[in-house]
C-alpha cells in the first residue's frame, strides 16, 4: 500500500521504520515542526523526520492542519502534499496535531480511490480503556495488570473510532512508563503492518468500540509530579513508576526538590510516623511512611545531578530517620 505516515517522537519512528521495511511504500511523512532542544536550545528535527530524511522520504511539517486556523497557508500546502501522494492510507502515531475533518474526508474511499483505508491510528491501550493522550502512564498509575495496542479507524472523536486489530501485553510490577513505552511501541509497529497486510488482502474488518468501560487518559501535567504521601504505599509506588521518565515523581526535603525514580511498596505499618516521614535508612533503600504502609525509595536524583542509588545519594546528601518529605515540591 502507499502510506502517508503522520508521527513525531520515537514511538512513531519505530512504527515508521517497521512499515518502511515491510514492503509498503511511504509516500509522504507528516511531522511536527523542528523544536529547540538540548542545553543550547538548537532546533532539532523529530525522530520521525530524521528517519524520513535519512531514507529519502518527503516530509511536510505544518504548524497546524486547520484551514481556518492561525496557519492556513501551511494547512493548504499540507493538503496539496497529501493529495499529490496518492496514498491508500494515512497511518497516525503520536503525531501531536489534531486531524480536522478535511483530512478524514480527503483520505476516505472515493470513486477515484475506492480501495482507500482512510486514516488509522496506533493507540497505546486496549480501547475503550484509556482513550486520550497518556494511556501508558495512566495504565501504570491505575494499577492495571494488562495493556496493549489498538489499531483504530480514526473519526472526529477522541479515540472513538472502530477497532481494526488489538493485542494485549502484561504490565509487570517493575514496569515503568519508559520500559512499557518501548514494548507498546514495538507491538504497535508489528500490529500496524499486520493491519496494512490484511487490508491489502481484503481480510481486515472493523469492530465498534463498546461504550462500557470507557476511561480517559488525561495529559500528564508537571504539577502531578509532587508525591502526596497521604496515600497508601502501592499508589505512591505506582505513581513513581508511571512518571518515569516524565515528569519524574518528586518530593521536597532539606530545601531541595528530589526526583524519585524507583520505589516499591511494603505493607508493614509505619507506626505513629506521619506520612512522608523517613522511618528507616539502609544502603539499598529509604523507607518512608505512607498511609498504613511504607514506601521504599531505591533511586533518587538531586537538581542538576545524576540518578543515584541510595548509597551513592547519601554520600552527598545527608538524610536521617525522623526527617520528613513534604507533600509539595513548591
VEXRO-871004 format. One line per field, with one value per residue (C-alpha): z, y, x; residue number from 1. Coordinates in Angstrom, 2 decimals. Example, Ala and Ser with C-alpha at 12.3 -4.5 7.8 and 13.67 -1.06 7.14 Angstrom:
<tibas>
pz: c(7.80_7.14)
py: c(-4.50_-1.06)
px: c(12.30_13.67)
num: c(1_2)
</tibas>
This chain:
<tibas>
pz: c(0.00_-0.47_3.00_4.38_7.86_10.48_13.64_15.65_18.57_18.91_19.50_15.97_14.42_15.41_13.50_10.50_10.23_10.52_7.73_5.55_5.77_5.30_1.60_1.82_0.23_2.38_0.02_2.50_6.14_8.27_11.44_13.85_13.16_14.48_18.15_20.31_22.33_24.44_26.50_23.51_22.55_18.94_16.58_16.41_13.98_15.35_15.41_12.58_10.40_10.95_9.80_6.80_5.59_6.03_3.73_1.12_2.14_1.58_4.81_5.45_8.78_9.11_12.42_12.06_9.71_10.27_7.07_9.15_11.82_12.50_9.69_6.77_4.16_5.83_6.12_2.43_1.46_3.55_1.83_-1.57_-0.49_0.80_-2.49_-4.53_-2.55_-3.98_-0.83_0.12_3.85_6.44_9.49_12.55_15.59_18.28_15.69_18.15_15.87_15.66_12.29_11.12_9.22_5.82_6.38_7.21_4.18_1.76_2.82_2.63_-0.23_-3.37_-6.99_-7.89_-4.90_-3.96_-2.00_0.40_4.06_5.38_8.49_11.04_14.41_16.56_20.07_23.13_25.07_24.78_23.82_25.08_28.23_28.29_25.40_25.25_25.46_28.14_28.09_29.16_32.16_33.33_32.99_35.31_37.71_37.98_38.71_35.52_35.01_31.22_28.45_24.73_21.35_19.31_15.59_15.15_12.26_13.01_13.23_14.52_18.16_20.75_20.11_19.46_16.05_15.12_16.14_13.41_15.47_19.16_21.07_24.79_26.84_30.60_32.92_35.44_38.94_37.85_34.65_34.23_31.52_29.90_29.68_28.83_26.17_24.28_24.46_23.32_20.51_19.06_19.42_17.70_14.84_14.28_14.57_12.10_9.48_10.05_9.51_6.26_5.04_5.87_4.16_1.06_1.18_1.93_5.16_7.57_9.35_11.88_15.26_17.01_20.42_23.44_25.48_28.59_30.41_28.79_30.65_29.69_29.94_30.51_29.56_32.22_33.87_35.54_38.79_39.16_39.86_43.55_45.63_48.01_50.95_52.35_50.13_50.52_49.53_46.49_44.93_45.56_44.09_41.00_40.52_40.75_38.02_35.91_35.98_34.96_32.77_32.59_34.58_37.27_40.70_43.22_46.91_48.88_51.77_53.27_50.88_47.71_45.34_44.88_41.96_42.90_40.07_41.62_44.64_45.91_48.44_51.78_53.67_57.04_59.38_59.75_63.37_64.60_61.92_59.90_56.11_54.43_57.47_56.99_59.23_58.23_56.09_54.55_51.84_49.33_50.28_52.22_53.97_54.11_55.91_53.85_54.94_56.86_54.84_53.83_50.57_49.91_47.66_45.80_43.22_43.63_41.93_43.18_40.98_38.27_39.38_38.16_39.12_42.07_44.22_47.86_48.95_46.31_47.11_50.85_50.31_49.16_50.82_54.46_55.48_58.92_60.37_61.51_58.69_56.64_52.91_52.09_50.01_47.68_45.64_45.88)
py: c(0.00_3.62_5.14_8.67_8.50_11.15_10.99_12.80_11.07_7.84_5.87_6.81_6.36_2.69_2.18_4.18_2.07_-1.15_-0.06_1.12_-2.26_-4.30_-3.68_-0.93_2.43_5.55_8.29_11.20_11.90_14.50_15.51_18.42_21.37_21.31_22.35_23.86_21.11_20.48_22.92_25.17_25.11_24.47_23.50_19.73_17.60_14.99_11.34_10.68_13.49_12.35_8.84_10.11_12.36_9.58_7.39_10.00_10.30_13.64_15.47_18.07_19.98_22.25_24.00_23.32_21.44_23.76_25.58_28.24_28.42_30.52_28.99_28.44_28.59_25.72_23.69_24.28_23.21_20.06_19.32_19.65_17.34_14.76_14.84_14.55_11.47_9.40_7.29_4.37_5.06_7.53_5.92_8.19_7.55_10.18_12.95_15.69_17.62_17.09_15.89_18.12_16.73_17.58_15.14_12.32_13.22_13.52_10.11_8.35_5.99_7.83_6.93_7.71_5.74_3.10_0.97_3.64_2.64_6.19_7.28_4.66_5.25_3.26_3.74_2.52_0.92_-1.64_0.65_1.83_1.89_4.85_6.97_10.12_11.46_9.40_5.79_4.18_6.47_6.13_2.34_2.00_4.65_2.87_-0.50_-2.21_-5.65_-5.56_-3.00_-3.30_-1.69_-0.91_-0.18_2.09_3.64_7.36_9.55_13.08_11.92_11.36_7.76_6.70_5.05_1.43_-1.08_-2.95_-5.00_-5.32_-7.18_-7.17_-7.36_-7.64_-4.81_-6.19_-4.81_-3.42_-1.73_1.98_4.18_4.12_0.32_-0.18_2.55_0.55_-2.66_-0.91_0.88_-2.34_-4.13_-1.22_-1.29_-5.01_-4.67_-1.80_-3.70_-6.66_-4.34_-3.00_-6.52_-7.62_-4.54_-5.42_-8.94_-7.53_-9.54_-6.57_-5.88_-3.30_-3.70_-0.86_0.15_-0.64_2.29_0.14_0.57_3.87_5.73_8.77_9.10_12.81_14.54_14.37_17.75_18.71_19.59_15.95_15.07_16.02_12.90_13.07_10.95_10.73_7.69_4.02_2.87_0.92_4.02_6.03_3.35_3.10_6.85_6.79_4.13_5.89_9.19_7.65_9.25_12.18_14.27_12.35_11.91_14.40_15.25_18.18_17.80_19.92_22.76_20.70_19.03_15.44_13.26_9.73_7.26_3.86_2.74_-0.25_-0.73_-2.52_-3.46_-3.06_-0.48_2.84_3.01_6.52_8.19_10.88_10.39_11.45_10.69_8.67_5.61_3.67_4.09_1.24_1.19_-0.05_1.92_4.80_3.75_6.48_6.37_6.39_5.68_2.37_1.25_2.09_3.18_2.09_4.56_2.98_5.57_9.37_12.49_15.96_19.02_19.11_15.77_12.21_9.39_7.60_4.54_5.24_4.52_6.91_9.57_9.55_10.23_13.72_14.45_13.58_12.17_10.90_8.88_11.28_13.78_14.37_14.78_17.50_16.58_19.51_20.41_24.12)
px: c(0.00_1.01_1.19_1.19_2.71_1.92_4.02_6.66_8.51_10.47_7.26_6.20_9.64_9.63_6.38_7.61_10.74_8.75_6.37_9.24_10.99_7.80_7.36_4.75_5.61_5.95_4.75_4.85_5.65_3.88_5.72_5.67_7.99_11.56_11.75_14.51_16.19_19.27_21.30_21.92_18.24_19.15_16.37_16.12_14.14_11.77_12.77_10.32_11.68_15.26_14.37_12.43_15.24_17.79_15.69_14.79_11.14_9.37_8.47_5.76_5.77_2.73_2.23_-1.48_-3.79_-6.74_-7.64_-9.42_-6.72_-3.64_-1.57_-3.97_-1.20_0.66_-2.54_-3.27_0.25_-0.17_-3.47_-1.82_1.02_-1.47_-3.38_-0.17_0.91_-1.98_-1.91_-4.12_-3.98_-2.71_-1.12_-1.11_1.10_1.73_1.59_0.68_-1.68_-5.42_-6.67_-9.52_-12.48_-11.00_-8.12_-10.53_-12.66_-9.74_-8.40_-11.78_-12.66_-13.79_-14.64_-11.03_-9.65_-12.26_-9.79_-8.63_-8.44_-8.74_-6.82_-5.80_-4.20_-1.77_-3.16_-1.26_-4.10_-6.88_-9.72_-12.12_-9.98_-7.61_-8.72_-6.62_-3.10_-1.33_-2.58_0.69_1.21_-2.38_-2.46_0.55_-0.75_-4.11_-2.52_-3.71_-2.20_-2.51_-2.44_-1.83_-2.30_-5.39_-5.20_-8.19_-10.08_-9.98_-13.05_-13.53_-13.93_-11.20_-10.11_-13.70_-13.27_-13.86_-11.19_-9.32_-6.84_-5.96_-3.30_-2.51_0.65_1.21_2.20_4.69_5.15_8.52_7.31_7.88_6.46_9.91_10.06_6.39_6.58_9.19_7.17_3.99_5.85_7.24_3.91_2.17_4.67_4.11_0.34_0.00_2.00_-0.31_-3.28_-1.81_-1.11_-4.66_-6.08_-4.09_-5.55_-9.04_-9.26_-9.29_-12.58_-13.73_-15.44_-17.24_-15.94_-18.03_-19.28_-18.87_-15.56_-14.58_-11.83_-9.77_-6.01_-5.68_-2.45_0.27_0.83_4.11_2.35_1.29_4.93_4.74_4.13_1.19_2.28_-1.25_-1.89_-1.17_2.30_1.12_-0.45_2.72_4.99_2.77_2.94_6.74_6.81_4.18_6.08_9.42_10.76_8.29_7.65_9.54_7.94_9.31_9.39_10.80_13.25_16.04_15.29_15.63_13.20_14.36_13.32_12.26_12.89_12.31_10.28_8.35_5.57_5.74_2.58_4.35_2.87_4.71_3.59_2.88_5.03_3.29_3.07_6.31_8.47_11.65_11.30_14.43_17.55_19.54_22.21_19.63_16.51_15.00_11.78_9.12_5.79_2.62_-0.96_-0.88_2.15_5.72_7.34_10.93_12.77_15.69_16.80_16.93_18.25_19.14_18.53_21.18_22.61_22.58_20.27_21.83_21.33_20.56_24.14_25.51_22.92_23.61_27.31_26.45_23.12_22.54_19.19_18.20_15.37_12.65_13.16_10.04_9.42_6.92_3.88_4.52_7.58_6.77)
num: c(1_2_3_4_5_6_7_8_9_10_11_12_13_14_15_16_17_18_19_20_21_22_23_24_25_26_27_28_29_30_31_32_33_34_35_36_37_38_39_40_41_42_43_44_45_46_47_48_49_50_51_52_53_54_55_56_57_58_59_60_61_62_63_64_65_66_67_68_69_70_71_72_73_74_75_76_77_78_79_80_81_82_83_84_85_86_87_88_89_90_91_92_93_94_95_96_97_98_99_100_101_102_103_104_105_106_107_108_109_110_111_112_113_114_115_116_117_118_119_120_121_122_123_124_125_126_127_128_129_130_131_132_133_134_135_136_137_138_139_140_141_142_143_144_145_146_147_148_149_150_151_152_153_154_155_156_157_158_159_160_161_162_163_164_165_166_167_168_169_170_171_172_173_174_175_176_177_178_179_180_181_182_183_184_185_186_187_188_189_190_191_192_193_194_195_196_197_198_199_200_201_202_203_204_205_206_207_208_209_210_211_212_213_214_215_216_217_218_219_220_221_222_223_224_225_226_227_228_229_230_231_232_233_234_235_236_237_238_239_240_241_242_243_244_245_246_247_248_249_250_251_252_253_254_255_256_257_258_259_260_261_262_263_264_265_266_267_268_269_270_271_272_273_274_275_276_277_278_279_280_281_282_283_284_285_286_287_288_289_290_291_292_293_294_295_296_297_298_299_300_301_302_303_304_305_306_307_308_309_310_311_312_313_314_315_316_317_318_319_320_321_322_323_324_325_326_327_328_329_330)
</tibas>
